[in-house]
Amino acid sequence: MAEHRTMQRGALLDAARTLLSEGGTEALTFPALAERTGLARSSVYEYFRSRAAVVEELCAVDFPVWAAEVEAAMERVDTPEGKIEAYVRRQLALVGDRRHRAVVAISAGELDAGAREKIRAAHGGLIAMIVEALAALGHAQPRLAAMLLQGVVDAAVRRIELGAAEDPDEITEAAVAMALRGVRG
């Protein structure tokens, strides 16, 4: 029985990822989850008490996986510049991934404090790694620089998501250039 419940829960999370990546947070509703999984709406409530609970679990499951991929890419290179480049490139390479799309849709959407805290904690680990690389480059304010760098990444993510005029590769190269050289171009 427990195994069956785990499968159902997994199916609900997978349906939630799809809904979020296709239609953002508005698309994530219990009727839509019920329809996608073939469960009765009342059954969805047996697994999750609210939309926020679905979102929180998705964050808890997906964000660490996604963060670990970025971390692994950074660990494969030795120089601080290489780590910064890997940080930007890996995040942008994951844009097409449904897990990443769901996390992006969520971070833009409404979250309760508990879910926000979980995302912040996972994000904090990534930010800490980039702070270290920026400090190694001799940056005077590595923490501030890390936050601004993540802003560049977030803007590039949105640009790719929008299907902007530029090719995703162009957006990635521009973001990497900005990350490594500031606005000197």
ABEGO torsion letter per residue (X at the ends): XAAAAAAAAAAAAAAAAAAAAAAEAAABBAAAAAAAAGBBAAAAAAABABAAAAAAAAAAAAAAAAAAAAAAAAAABABAAAAAAAAAAAAAAAAABAAAAAAAAAAABBBBAAAAAAAAAAAAAAAAAAAAAAAAAGBABAAAAAAAAAAAAAAAAAAAAAGBABBAAAAAAAAAAAAAAEAAX
